[in-house]
């Protein structure tokens, strides 16, 4: 089995789980909400076919194929996270608050400090929103650097870290610091964070059974512990290891992302720290998984330059 087929099989398996889960419960799914994503995936598939057969430019094909995998996985994983949230197991926020206190972190005091320094609130939002663009940058830049193997590794880390985060959030659900403390809006909204209590309500509606209609439109991130936002940030950081001109700036930004999660994501501090550990765990597991299945290149990571992939670079079938 090629690595592309392995990832496709993983995504299709998750799609099957979504379909069976929805069919066996009171949930419904708005098929129309999946049409835009389906159209984009079909277009990417057609373009990837052109660059892998008619105009063989492997670097473009790899870039497009892996972008398609990321988009497809995002759709099926989002629905899975909604379904897992509906399990409604006991919240562990009181334990997370205790861990934060052991670390010397007090969420309310932290927000109050940021409120007294408005520029920190602006900076927090600025770094918090960089996570998804970083993933997109890596999906584009790594193939252009000749790092086909590294690109595939990163996509697998994105997938595995999400599955780990979804699993943990299902058996150890948390609402986050914002939903735990429920401060007055005049306090926590001073710096206009990206996540507010209205945003968090989707989490509680799924747990209580109020929400049974699922859709890919206006999706919300429901995972508080561990923070998948931070996991993605450090997956990207790991993907750029060895490229120091990119690695160090991204590492600096993503350390700031950890500090921004209590502000703009309404997280406990330990949520972000756990998200970083998920990224490291996914790297370890993916490295061994790819070696076990023979996906990993035996040669050192190639650095063949912009738009100049190694001529003998094998291109997996779609």
LUMLO-664397 format. One line per 8 residues: number of its first residue (from 1); their letters; for each residue x, y, z of N, C-alpha, C. Coordinates in Angstrom, 1 decimal. Last residue first. Example, Ala and Ser with C-alpha at 12.3 -4.5 7.8 and 13.67 -1.06 7.14 Angstrom:
2
2) sa) 12.8/-2.2/7.1/13.7/-1.1/7.1/12.9/0.0/7.9 ~ 13.2/-5.7/7.8/12.3/-4.5/7.8/13.2/-3.3/7.8
END
This chain:
318
318) xxxxxxxx) -2.9/8.2/-6.6/-4.0/8.9/-5.9/-4.8/7.9/-5.1 ~ 0.4/6.8/-6.2/-0.9/6.9/-6.9/-1.9/7.6/-6.0 ~ 3.3/8.7/-5.5/2.3/7.7/-5.1/1.1/7.9/-6.0 ~ 6.1/9.0/-7.3/4.9/9.7/-7.0/3.8/8.7/-6.7 ~ 9.6/9.1/-6.6/8.4/8.4/-6.9/7.2/9.1/-6.5 ~ 12.1/11.0/-8.1/11.1/11.0/-7.0/9.9/10.2/-7.3 ~ 14.1/11.4/-9.9/13.6/10.0/-9.7/12.6/9.9/-8.6 ~ 14.6/14.2/-9.8/13.9/13.6/-11.0/13.4/12.2/-10.7
310) xxxxxxxx) 13.7/16.0/-6.9/14.6/15.0/-7.5/14.0/14.3/-8.7 ~ 12.3/19.2/-7.7/12.3/17.9/-7.1/13.3/16.9/-7.7 ~ 12.4/22.2/-7.8/13.4/21.2/-8.5/13.4/19.9/-7.7 ~ 11.2/24.3/-6.7/10.6/23.8/-7.9/11.5/22.8/-8.6 ~ 14.0/25.2/-4.9/12.7/25.6/-5.3/12.3/25.0/-6.7 ~ 15.9/22.3/-3.6/15.7/23.6/-4.1/14.3/23.9/-4.6 ~ 16.5/19.9/-2.5/16.9/20.1/-3.9/16.5/21.5/-4.4 ~ 17.1/18.4/0.0/16.9/19.9/-0.1/17.3/20.3/-1.5
302) xxxxxxxx) 15.8/15.5/1.6/16.4/16.2/0.4/16.1/17.7/0.5 ~ 16.9/13.8/4.4/15.9/14.7/3.8/16.5/15.5/2.7 ~ 18.8/10.8/3.5/18.6/12.0/4.2/17.5/12.9/3.6 ~ 16.9/7.7/2.6/18.0/8.7/2.3/17.7/9.9/3.2 ~ 14.7/6.4/3.1/15.9/5.9/3.8/17.0/6.9/3.6 ~ 11.5/7.8/3.7/12.6/7.7/2.8/13.9/7.3/3.6 ~ 8.7/5.9/5.0/9.8/6.9/5.2/10.9/6.7/4.3 ~ 7.1/3.7/4.6/6.8/4.9/3.9/7.9/5.9/4.0
294) xxxxxxxx) 7.2/1.2/5.8/8.1/1.5/4.7/7.8/2.7/3.9 ~ 5.7/0.7/8.0/5.1/0.4/6.7/6.0/0.7/5.5 ~ 7.6/1.5/9.9/7.1/0.1/9.9/6.5/-0.3/8.6 ~ 8.0/4.2/9.3/9.1/3.2/9.2/8.6/1.8/9.1 ~ 5.5/5.1/9.9/6.0/5.3/8.5/7.2/4.3/8.3 ~ 5.4/4.6/12.7/4.4/4.0/11.8/4.9/4.0/10.3 ~ 7.5/6.2/13.7/7.6/4.7/13.8/6.6/4.0/12.8 ~ 6.5/8.7/13.0/7.9/8.3/12.6/8.0/6.8/12.6
286) xxxxxxxx) 4.1/8.7/14.3/4.1/8.8/12.9/5.5/8.3/12.4 ~ 4.9/8.7/17.0/4.1/7.6/16.5/4.2/7.5/15.0 ~ 6.4/11.1/17.2/7.0/9.8/17.6/6.3/8.7/16.9 ~ 4.4/12.9/16.5/5.6/12.8/15.7/6.3/11.5/16.0 ~ 2.5/12.6/18.5/2.2/12.2/17.1/3.4/12.1/16.3 ~ 4.0/13.5/20.7/3.6/12.1/20.6/3.2/11.7/19.2 ~ 4.2/16.2/20.0/5.4/15.4/20.1/5.1/13.9/20.1 ~ 1.4/16.9/20.0/2.2/17.1/18.8/3.5/16.2/18.9
278) xxxxxxxx) 0.8/16.4/22.7/0.1/15.6/21.7/0.9/15.7/20.4 ~ 2.3/18.4/23.9/2.7/17.0/24.1/2.1/16.1/23.1 ~ 0.8/20.6/23.1/2.2/20.5/22.7/2.7/19.0/22.8 ~ -1.5/20.1/24.5/-1.5/20.1/23.1/-0.1/20.0/22.5 ~ -0.7/20.5/27.1/-1.0/19.1/26.7/-1.1/19.0/25.2 ~ -0.4/23.2/27.1/0.8/22.4/27.3/0.5/21.0/26.9 ~ -3.0/24.0/26.6/-2.0/24.3/25.6/-0.8/23.4/25.8 ~ -4.2/23.1/29.0/-4.7/22.6/27.7/-3.7/22.8/26.6
270) xxxxxxxx) -3.0/24.5/31.0/-2.6/23.1/30.8/-3.1/22.5/29.5 ~ -4.4/26.9/31.0/-3.0/26.9/30.5/-2.6/25.4/30.2 ~ -7.7/26.6/29.6/-6.7/26.5/30.8/-5.3/26.5/30.2 ~ -9.0/28.8/27.1/-8.4/27.6/27.6/-7.8/27.7/29.0 ~ -10.0/30.8/25.4/-10.7/30.5/26.6/-10.2/29.2/27.3 ~ -8.7/31.6/23.2/-9.3/30.3/23.1/-10.1/30.0/24.3 ~ -7.5/34.1/23.9/-8.4/34.0/22.7/-9.1/32.7/22.5 ~ -6.4/33.3/26.4/-7.0/34.6/26.1/-8.0/34.5/25.0
262) xxxxxxxx) -5.2/30.8/26.5/-6.2/31.2/27.6/-6.9/32.5/27.3 ~ -3.6/31.0/24.1/-4.8/30.2/24.2/-5.7/30.5/25.4 ~ -1.3/32.5/24.2/-2.5/33.2/23.7/-3.8/32.3/23.9 ~ 0.7/30.8/25.0/0.3/31.9/25.9/-1.0/32.6/25.5 ~ 0.9/29.3/22.6/0.5/28.7/23.9/0.0/29.7/24.9 ~ 1.7/31.3/20.9/0.4/30.7/20.7/-0.1/30.0/22.0 ~ 4.3/31.7/21.7/3.4/32.7/22.0/1.9/32.2/21.8 ~ 5.3/29.4/20.6/5.4/29.5/22.0/4.5/30.6/22.5
254) xxxxxxxx) 4.9/30.1/17.9/4.1/29.1/18.5/4.2/29.0/20.0 ~ 6.9/32.1/17.4/5.4/32.4/17.3/4.6/31.4/18.0 ~ 9.2/30.5/17.8/8.9/31.7/18.6/7.4/32.1/18.6 ~ 8.9/28.6/15.7/8.9/28.2/17.1/8.6/29.4/18.1 ~ 9.1/30.3/13.5/7.8/29.6/13.8/7.7/29.1/15.2 ~ 11.8/31.2/13.8/10.6/32.2/13.8/9.3/31.5/14.1 ~ 13.1/28.6/13.6/13.2/29.5/14.8/12.1/30.6/14.9 ~ 12.4/27.5/11.0/12.0/26.9/12.3/12.0/27.8/13.5
246) xxxxxxxx) 13.4/29.1/9.0/11.9/29.0/9.2/11.6/28.5/10.6 ~ 16.0/28.8/9.2/15.6/30.2/8.9/14.0/30.2/9.0 ~ 16.4/26.1/9.6/16.5/27.0/10.8/16.0/28.4/10.5 ~ 15.3/23.4/8.9/15.3/24.6/8.1/15.3/25.8/9.1 ~ 15.3/21.6/11.0/16.4/21.5/10.0/16.5/22.7/9.1 ~ 11.8/21.4/11.1/13.1/21.1/11.8/14.2/21.0/10.7 ~ 9.2/21.8/10.2/10.3/22.6/9.6/11.6/22.4/10.3 ~ 7.6/20.1/11.6/7.8/19.8/10.2/8.9/20.6/9.6
238) xxxxxxxx) 7.6/21.2/14.1/8.4/20.0/14.0/8.6/19.8/12.5 ~ 5.8/23.3/13.6/7.1/23.6/14.0/8.0/22.4/13.8 ~ 3.5/21.9/13.0/4.1/22.7/11.9/5.5/23.0/12.3 ~ 3.0/20.8/15.5/3.2/19.9/14.3/3.9/20.7/13.2 ~ 2.5/23.1/16.9/3.8/22.4/17.1/4.0/21.3/16.1 ~ 0.0/23.9/15.9/1.1/24.8/15.9/2.5/24.1/16.0 ~ -1.5/21.6/16.5/-1.3/21.9/15.1/-0.1/22.9/15.0 ~ -1.6/21.9/19.3/-1.0/20.7/18.7/-0.6/21.0/17.2
230) xxxxxxxx) -2.9/24.2/19.7/-1.5/24.2/20.0/-0.9/23.0/19.4 ~ -5.4/23.3/18.8/-4.9/24.5/18.2/-3.3/24.5/18.4 ~ -6.1/21.3/20.5/-5.6/20.9/19.1/-5.0/22.1/18.4 ~ -5.4/21.1/23.8/-5.7/22.1/22.8/-5.1/21.6/21.4 ~ -6.9/18.1/25.1/-5.8/19.0/24.9/-6.1/19.9/23.8 ~ -9.4/20.3/25.9/-8.3/19.6/26.5/-8.1/18.3/25.7 ~ -11.3/21.3/24.1/-10.6/22.2/25.0/-9.3/21.6/25.5 ~ -12.8/21.1/21.0/-11.9/20.4/21.9/-11.1/21.5/22.8
222) xxxxxxxx) -14.4/22.3/19.2/-15.0/22.0/20.5/-14.0/21.4/21.5 ~ -14.6/24.8/16.8/-13.7/23.9/17.5/-14.2/23.6/18.9 ~ -17.4/24.8/14.6/-16.7/25.4/15.8/-15.8/24.3/16.3 ~ -18.7/25.8/11.3/-18.1/24.8/12.3/-17.4/25.5/13.4 ~ -20.3/26.9/9.4/-20.1/27.6/10.6/-19.6/26.6/11.7 ~ -21.2/23.8/7.9/-21.2/25.2/7.9/-21.1/25.8/9.3 ~ -21.4/21.1/8.2/-20.0/21.6/8.1/-20.0/23.1/7.9 ~ -23.6/19.9/10.7/-23.4/20.6/9.5/-21.9/21.0/9.4
214) xxxxxxxx) -26.2/18.2/12.5/-24.8/18.5/12.2/-24.6/19.0/10.8 ~ -28.7/18.3/14.9/-28.5/18.5/13.4/-27.0/19.0/13.2 ~ -28.9/18.3/17.5/-28.8/17.0/16.9/-28.6/17.1/15.4 ~ -28.6/20.0/20.5/-28.2/20.0/19.1/-28.1/18.6/18.5 ~ -29.4/19.0/22.9/-30.2/20.1/22.3/-29.9/20.2/20.8 ~ -27.8/17.3/24.3/-28.7/16.7/23.3/-29.6/17.8/22.6 ~ -25.9/18.2/25.9/-27.2/18.0/26.5/-28.2/17.4/25.5 ~ -23.6/18.3/24.2/-23.6/17.4/25.4/-25.0/17.2/26.0
206) xxxxxxxx) -24.4/20.2/22.4/-24.2/18.9/22.0/-24.2/17.9/23.1 ~ -24.6/22.4/24.1/-25.8/22.0/23.4/-25.6/20.6/22.9 ~ -22.0/22.8/24.9/-23.0/22.3/25.9/-24.2/21.8/25.2 ~ -20.8/23.6/22.5/-20.3/22.4/23.2/-21.3/21.9/24.2 ~ -22.2/25.9/21.9/-22.3/24.8/21.0/-21.8/23.5/21.7 ~ -21.3/27.7/23.8/-22.6/27.1/24.0/-22.8/25.9/23.1 ~ -18.9/28.9/23.1/-18.8/27.7/23.9/-20.2/27.0/24.0 ~ -19.9/31.2/21.8/-19.2/30.2/21.0/-19.2/28.9/21.7
198) xxxxxxxx) -20.9/32.5/24.0/-21.8/32.1/23.0/-21.2/31.0/22.1 ~ -18.5/33.1/25.3/-19.4/32.2/25.9/-20.5/31.7/24.9 ~ -16.0/33.3/22.7/-16.7/33.9/23.8/-17.7/32.8/24.3 ~ -12.9/33.7/21.0/-13.9/32.7/21.6/-14.6/33.4/22.8 ~ -11.3/35.8/20.4/-12.0/35.1/19.3/-13.1/34.2/19.8 ~ -11.7/38.8/22.5/-11.2/37.5/22.2/-12.0/36.8/21.1 ~ -11.7/41.7/23.1/-12.4/41.1/22.0/-11.7/39.8/21.6 ~ -10.8/42.7/25.5/-9.8/42.7/24.4/-10.4/41.9/23.2
190) xxxxxxxx) -13.1/42.6/27.1/-12.4/43.8/26.9/-11.5/43.9/25.7 ~ -14.4/40.3/27.7/-14.6/40.8/26.4/-13.8/42.1/26.1 ~ -14.2/39.7/30.4/-13.4/38.9/29.5/-13.5/39.4/28.0 ~ -15.7/42.0/31.6/-14.4/41.6/32.0/-13.6/40.9/30.9 ~ -18.2/42.1/30.5/-17.4/43.4/30.6/-16.0/43.1/31.0 ~ -19.2/39.6/30.9/-18.7/40.0/29.6/-17.9/41.2/29.6 ~ -18.0/37.9/33.9/-18.9/38.9/33.2/-18.3/39.3/31.9 ~ -16.9/34.4/33.6/-16.8/35.8/34.0/-17.8/36.7/33.3
182) xxxxxxxx) -16.9/31.5/33.8/-18.1/32.3/33.3/-18.0/33.7/33.9 ~ -15.3/29.4/34.5/-15.4/30.6/35.4/-16.5/31.5/35.1 ~ -15.8/27.6/32.4/-15.8/27.1/33.8/-16.0/28.3/34.8 ~ -15.6/28.8/30.0/-16.9/28.3/30.4/-16.9/27.8/31.8 ~ -12.8/29.6/30.3/-13.9/30.6/30.1/-15.2/30.1/30.5 ~ -11.5/27.1/30.5/-11.5/28.0/31.6/-12.6/29.0/31.5 ~ -13.2/24.2/29.2/-12.3/25.3/29.1/-12.5/26.3/30.2 ~ -14.6/21.9/29.3/-15.3/23.0/28.7/-14.3/24.2/28.5
174) xxxxxxxx) -13.6/18.6/28.6/-13.4/19.8/29.4/-14.1/20.9/28.6 ~ -13.5/15.0/28.9/-14.0/16.2/28.3/-13.8/17.4/29.2 ~ -12.1/12.4/28.4/-11.8/13.4/29.5/-12.2/14.8/29.0 ~ -13.1/11.0/26.3/-13.1/10.3/27.6/-12.8/11.3/28.7 ~ -13.0/13.1/24.3/-14.2/12.3/24.5/-14.2/11.6/25.8 ~ -10.4/14.1/24.3/-11.6/15.0/24.7/-12.9/14.3/24.9 ~ -9.0/11.9/23.5/-8.9/12.3/24.9/-10.0/13.2/25.3 ~ -10.0/11.7/20.8/-10.1/10.6/21.7/-10.1/11.1/23.2
166) xxxxxxxx) -9.1/14.2/19.8/-10.5/13.9/19.8/-10.8/12.7/20.8 ~ -6.3/13.9/20.0/-7.0/15.0/20.7/-8.5/14.7/20.8 ~ -5.8/11.8/18.3/-5.5/11.7/19.7/-6.3/12.7/20.5 ~ -6.7/12.9/15.9/-7.4/11.7/16.4/-7.1/11.5/17.9 ~ -4.9/15.0/15.6/-6.3/15.3/15.8/-7.1/14.1/16.4 ~ -2.5/13.6/15.4/-2.7/14.5/16.5/-4.2/14.8/16.7 ~ -3.0/12.3/12.9/-2.9/11.5/14.1/-3.1/12.4/15.4 ~ -3.2/14.5/11.1/-4.3/13.5/11.2/-4.2/12.8/12.6
158) xxxxxxxx) -0.7/15.7/11.4/-2.0/16.5/11.5/-3.1/15.6/11.8 ~ 1.0/13.6/10.7/1.0/14.1/12.1/-0.3/15.0/12.4 ~ 0.4/13.3/8.0/0.1/12.2/8.9/0.1/12.7/10.4 ~ 1.4/15.7/7.2/0.0/15.5/7.0/-0.4/14.3/7.9 ~ 4.2/15.4/7.8/3.4/16.4/8.4/1.9/16.1/8.3 ~ 4.9/13.3/6.0/5.0/13.1/7.4/4.1/14.1/8.2 ~ 4.5/14.6/3.6/3.7/13.5/3.9/3.7/13.2/5.4 ~ 6.6/16.5/3.8/5.2/16.9/3.6/4.3/15.8/4.0
150) xxxxxxxx) 8.9/14.9/3.9/8.5/15.7/5.1/7.1/16.2/5.0 ~ 8.9/13.9/1.3/8.8/13.0/2.4/8.3/13.7/3.7 ~ 9.3/16.2/-0.1/8.1/15.4/-0.3/7.9/14.5/0.9 ~ 11.0/18.7/-0.2/10.7/17.9/1.0/9.4/17.1/0.9 ~ 11.6/20.6/-2.0/12.0/19.3/-2.3/11.7/18.3/-1.2 ~ 10.5/23.0/-1.4/11.9/22.8/-0.9/12.4/21.4/-1.2 ~ 8.0/22.6/-2.2/8.8/23.5/-3.0/10.3/23.4/-2.6 ~ 7.0/21.0/-0.1/7.2/20.4/-1.4/8.1/21.3/-2.3
142) xxxxxxxx) 7.0/23.1/1.9/7.8/21.9/2.0/8.0/21.2/0.7 ~ 5.1/25.1/1.1/6.6/25.4/1.1/7.4/24.1/1.1 ~ 2.5/24.0/1.3/3.0/24.6/0.1/4.5/24.6/0.0 ~ 2.3/23.0/3.9/1.8/22.2/2.8/2.3/22.7/1.5 ~ 3.2/25.3/5.3/4.0/24.1/5.3/3.6/23.2/4.2 ~ 1.0/27.0/4.9/2.3/27.4/4.4/3.2/26.2/4.3 ~ -1.0/25.6/6.2/-1.1/25.8/4.8/0.2/26.2/4.2 ~ -0.1/25.8/8.8/-0.2/24.5/8.2/-0.3/24.6/6.7
134) xxxxxxxx) -0.2/28.6/9.1/1.1/27.9/9.2/1.0/26.5/8.5 ~ -2.9/29.2/8.9/-2.0/29.6/7.9/-0.7/28.9/7.9 ~ -3.6/28.0/11.5/-4.0/27.3/10.2/-3.2/27.9/9.0 ~ -2.2/29.8/13.3/-2.0/28.4/13.3/-2.4/27.7/11.9 ~ -2.6/32.5/13.5/-1.6/32.1/12.6/-1.5/30.6/12.4 ~ -4.3/33.4/15.5/-4.9/33.1/14.2/-3.9/32.7/13.2 ~ -2.6/34.0/17.6/-3.5/32.9/17.7/-4.0/32.5/16.3 ~ -1.2/36.3/17.0/-0.5/35.1/16.9/-1.4/33.9/16.9
126) xxxxxxxx) -3.3/38.2/17.2/-2.5/38.2/16.0/-1.7/36.8/15.9 ~ -4.3/37.9/19.8/-5.1/37.5/18.7/-4.3/37.3/17.4 ~ -2.0/38.8/21.2/-2.5/37.5/21.4/-3.4/37.0/20.2 ~ -1.8/41.5/20.4/-0.8/40.5/20.0/-1.2/39.1/20.2 ~ -4.2/42.5/21.6/-4.0/42.5/20.2/-3.0/41.5/19.7 ~ -3.5/42.0/24.3/-4.7/41.4/23.7/-4.6/41.4/22.2 ~ -1.3/43.6/24.6/-1.1/42.2/24.7/-2.3/41.4/24.1 ~ -2.3/46.1/24.3/-1.5/45.7/23.3/-1.3/44.2/23.3
118) xxxxxxxx) -3.7/46.5/26.8/-4.4/46.2/25.6/-3.6/45.7/24.4 ~ -3.2/45.7/29.8/-2.2/46.0/28.7/-2.9/45.6/27.4 ~ -5.3/45.0/31.3/-4.7/46.2/31.7/-3.6/46.6/30.7 ~ -6.0/42.6/30.2/-6.9/43.7/30.0/-6.3/45.0/30.4 ~ -3.9/41.0/31.1/-3.9/41.4/29.6/-4.9/42.5/29.4 ~ -4.6/40.9/33.8/-3.3/41.5/33.4/-3.3/41.9/31.9 ~ -7.0/39.5/33.6/-7.0/40.9/34.1/-5.7/41.6/33.7 ~ -6.1/37.0/32.7/-7.0/37.9/31.8/-7.0/39.3/32.3
110) xxxxxxxx) -4.7/36.3/35.0/-4.0/36.4/33.7/-4.8/37.3/32.7 ~ -6.6/36.1/36.9/-5.6/37.1/37.1/-4.8/37.4/35.7 ~ -8.1/34.0/35.8/-8.7/35.3/36.0/-7.7/36.4/36.1 ~ -6.2/31.8/35.9/-6.8/32.3/34.6/-7.3/33.7/34.8 ~ -3.1/31.5/37.3/-4.5/31.8/37.7/-5.2/32.5/36.5 ~ -0.5/29.3/37.8/-1.3/30.0/36.8/-2.7/30.2/37.3 ~ 1.2/27.6/39.2/1.2/29.0/39.5/0.4/29.9/38.6 ~ 0.8/24.9/38.8/1.9/25.6/38.0/2.0/27.1/38.3
102) xxxxxxxx) -1.3/24.6/40.5/0.0/24.0/40.9/1.1/24.6/40.1 ~ -3.2/25.8/38.9/-2.8/26.4/40.2/-1.5/25.9/40.7 ~ -3.4/24.0/36.9/-2.9/25.3/36.6/-2.5/26.0/37.9 ~ -4.4/21.8/38.3/-3.1/21.7/37.7/-2.5/23.1/37.4 ~ -6.9/22.9/39.0/-6.0/22.5/40.1/-4.6/22.4/39.5 ~ -8.1/23.1/36.5/-7.9/24.3/37.3/-6.8/24.0/38.4 ~ -8.2/20.4/35.9/-7.4/21.2/35.1/-7.1/22.5/35.8 ~ -10.2/19.5/37.8/-8.8/19.0/37.8/-7.8/19.9/37.1
94) xxxxxxxx) -12.3/20.9/36.8/-11.8/21.2/38.2/-10.4/20.7/38.4 ~ -12.8/19.8/34.3/-12.2/21.2/34.4/-11.7/21.5/35.8 ~ -13.8/17.5/33.4/-12.6/17.4/34.3/-12.0/18.8/34.5 ~ -17.2/16.3/33.2/-16.2/17.3/32.9/-15.0/17.2/33.9 ~ -18.4/13.1/32.4/-18.2/14.1/33.4/-17.0/15.0/33.0 ~ -19.7/12.7/28.9/-19.0/12.2/30.1/-18.7/13.4/31.1 ~ -21.1/13.1/26.5/-21.5/13.8/27.7/-20.9/13.1/29.0 ~ -21.1/12.4/23.9/-21.0/11.3/24.9/-21.3/11.8/26.3
86) xxxxxxxx) -20.9/14.5/22.2/-22.2/14.2/22.6/-22.2/13.0/23.6 ~ -18.2/14.6/21.4/-18.7/15.5/22.5/-20.0/15.1/23.0 ~ -18.3/12.8/19.3/-17.6/12.4/20.5/-18.0/13.3/21.7 ~ -19.6/14.4/17.4/-20.2/13.1/17.9/-19.6/12.7/19.2 ~ -17.8/16.4/17.0/-19.1/16.7/17.5/-19.8/15.5/18.1 ~ -15.6/14.9/16.0/-15.5/15.6/17.3/-16.8/16.1/17.9 ~ -16.7/14.0/13.6/-16.4/13.1/14.6/-16.2/13.7/16.0 ~ -16.9/16.4/12.2/-18.1/15.7/12.5/-17.8/14.7/13.7
78) xxxxxxxx) -14.1/17.0/12.0/-15.0/17.9/12.6/-16.3/17.2/13.1 ~ -13.2/14.8/10.5/-12.8/14.9/11.9/-13.7/15.9/12.6 ~ -14.2/15.3/7.9/-14.7/14.1/8.7/-14.3/14.2/10.1 ~ -13.0/17.8/7.4/-14.4/17.7/7.3/-14.9/16.5/8.2 ~ -10.2/17.3/7.6/-10.8/18.3/8.4/-12.3/18.2/8.5 ~ -9.8/15.5/5.5/-9.7/15.0/6.9/-10.4/16.1/7.9 ~ -10.1/17.2/3.3/-11.0/16.0/3.5/-11.0/15.6/5.0 ~ -7.9/18.9/3.7/-9.3/19.4/3.7/-10.3/18.3/3.9
70) xxxxxxxx) -5.7/17.1/3.7/-5.9/18.0/4.9/-7.4/18.5/4.9 ~ -5.9/16.0/1.1/-6.0/15.1/2.3/-6.4/16.0/3.6 ~ -5.5/18.3/-0.4/-6.8/17.6/-0.5/-7.0/16.7/0.7 ~ -2.8/18.8/0.2/-3.8/19.8/0.5/-5.2/19.2/0.5 ~ -1.8/16.5/-1.0/-1.8/16.6/0.5/-2.7/17.7/1.0 ~ -2.2/17.1/-3.7/-2.7/15.9/-3.1/-2.8/16.0/-1.6 ~ -0.8/19.5/-4.1/-2.2/19.5/-4.2/-2.8/18.2/-3.6 ~ 1.9/18.7/-3.5/1.3/19.8/-2.9/-0.2/19.7/-2.9
62) xxxxxxxx) 2.2/16.6/-5.4/2.3/16.3/-3.9/1.7/17.4/-3.1 ~ 2.0/18.0/-7.8/1.1/17.0/-7.5/1.1/16.7/-6.0 ~ 4.2/19.8/-7.7/2.9/20.3/-7.7/1.8/19.3/-7.3 ~ 6.3/17.9/-7.7/6.2/18.8/-6.6/4.8/19.4/-6.5 ~ 6.0/16.5/-10.1/5.7/15.8/-8.9/5.5/16.8/-7.7 ~ 4.7/17.0/-12.9/5.5/17.9/-12.1/5.2/17.4/-10.6 ~ 3.9/15.9/-15.9/4.4/15.3/-14.6/5.3/16.3/-13.9 ~ 1.1/16.4/-17.3/2.3/17.3/-17.1/3.0/16.9/-15.8
54) xxxxxxxx) -0.3/13.9/-17.1/-0.1/14.6/-18.3/1.1/15.5/-18.3 ~ 0.2/12.8/-14.3/0.1/12.0/-15.5/0.4/12.8/-16.8 ~ 0.3/14.6/-12.3/0.9/13.3/-12.0/0.9/12.4/-13.2 ~ -1.1/16.9/-13.0/0.3/17.0/-12.7/1.0/15.7/-12.4 ~ -3.7/15.7/-13.4/-3.0/16.4/-14.6/-1.5/16.4/-14.3 ~ -4.3/15.0/-10.9/-4.2/13.9/-11.9/-3.4/14.5/-13.1 ~ -4.5/17.4/-9.6/-3.4/16.5/-9.2/-3.2/15.4/-10.2 ~ -6.8/18.4/-10.8/-5.5/19.1/-11.1/-4.4/18.2/-10.7
46) xxxxxxxx) -8.7/16.5/-9.8/-8.5/16.6/-11.3/-7.1/17.3/-11.6 ~ -8.5/17.0/-7.1/-8.2/15.6/-7.6/-7.9/15.7/-9.1 ~ -9.4/19.6/-6.9/-8.0/19.3/-6.5/-7.6/17.9/-7.1 ~ -12.0/19.1/-7.7/-11.2/20.0/-8.5/-9.7/19.7/-8.2 ~ -12.9/17.5/-5.6/-12.9/17.0/-6.9/-12.0/17.8/-7.9 ~ -12.6/19.2/-3.4/-11.8/18.0/-3.5/-11.8/17.4/-4.9 ~ -14.5/21.2/-4.1/-13.1/21.6/-4.0/-12.2/20.3/-4.1 ~ -16.8/19.7/-3.9/-16.5/20.3/-5.1/-15.0/20.6/-5.2
38) xxxxxxxx) -16.8/19.0/-1.2/-16.8/17.9/-2.2/-16.3/18.5/-3.5 ~ -17.1/21.5/0.0/-15.9/20.8/0.2/-15.7/19.7/-0.8 ~ -19.8/22.1/-1.0/-18.6/23.0/-1.3/-17.3/22.2/-1.2 ~ -21.3/19.9/0.2/-21.1/20.1/-1.3/-20.0/21.0/-1.6 ~ -21.8/19.8/2.8/-20.6/19.1/2.4/-20.3/19.3/0.9 ~ -24.3/20.9/3.2/-23.1/21.6/3.8/-21.8/21.0/3.3 ~ -26.0/19.1/2.2/-25.7/20.2/1.3/-24.5/21.0/1.9 ~ -26.4/17.3/4.2/-25.6/16.9/3.1/-25.1/18.1/2.3
30) xxxxxxxx) -26.5/17.6/7.5/-26.9/18.4/6.3/-26.0/18.1/5.1 ~ -27.4/14.9/9.4/-26.4/15.6/8.8/-26.9/16.3/7.6 ~ -28.7/14.0/12.7/-28.8/14.2/11.3/-27.7/15.0/10.7 ~ -28.9/11.9/15.5/-28.3/12.9/14.8/-28.7/12.9/13.3 ~ -29.8/9.8/17.1/-30.8/10.8/16.6/-30.2/11.9/15.8 ~ -28.0/6.9/15.8/-28.4/7.9/16.8/-29.5/8.8/16.3 ~ -27.1/5.5/13.7/-27.5/4.7/14.9/-28.0/5.6/16.0 ~ -26.2/7.3/11.8/-27.3/6.4/11.5/-27.9/5.7/12.7
22) xxxxxxxx) -24.0/8.4/13.1/-25.2/9.3/12.8/-26.4/8.4/12.6 ~ -22.3/6.2/13.0/-22.7/6.8/14.3/-24.0/7.6/14.1 ~ -22.0/5.7/10.3/-22.7/4.7/11.1/-23.2/5.3/12.4 ~ -20.7/8.1/9.5/-22.0/7.7/8.9/-22.7/6.7/9.8 ~ -18.4/8.1/11.1/-19.3/9.2/11.1/-20.7/8.8/10.7 ~ -17.2/5.8/10.1/-17.6/5.9/11.5/-18.6/7.0/11.7 ~ -16.7/6.6/7.4/-17.6/5.4/7.7/-18.1/5.5/9.2 ~ -14.8/8.6/7.8/-16.1/8.9/7.2/-17.2/7.8/7.5
14) xxxxxxxx) -12.8/7.0/8.8/-13.4/8.0/9.7/-14.7/8.4/9.2 ~ -12.2/5.6/6.4/-12.6/4.9/7.6/-13.3/5.8/8.6 ~ -11.4/7.7/4.8/-12.6/6.9/4.4/-13.1/6.1/5.6 ~ -9.0/8.3/6.1/-10.1/9.3/6.0/-11.4/8.6/5.7 ~ -7.6/5.9/5.7/-7.8/6.4/7.1/-9.0/7.4/7.1 ~ -7.4/5.8/3.0/-8.1/4.7/3.7/-8.5/5.2/5.1 ~ -5.7/8.0/2.5/-7.1/8.0/1.9/-8.0/6.9/2.7 ~ -3.4/7.1/3.7/-4.1/8.2/4.3/-5.5/8.3/3.8
6) xxxxxx) -2.9/4.9/2.0/-3.0/4.7/3.5/-3.8/5.9/4.1 ~ -2.5/6.1/-0.4/-3.7/5.2/-0.2/-3.9/4.9/1.3 ~ -0.2/7.5/0.1/-1.4/8.2/-0.2/-2.6/7.3/0.0 ~ 1.6/5.4/0.6/1.3/6.2/1.7/0.0/7.0/1.4 ~ 0.6/2.2/-0.9/1.3/3.5/-0.9/0.8/4.4/0.3 ~ 0.8/-1.2/0.0/0.0/0.0/0.0/0.9/1.2/0.0
END
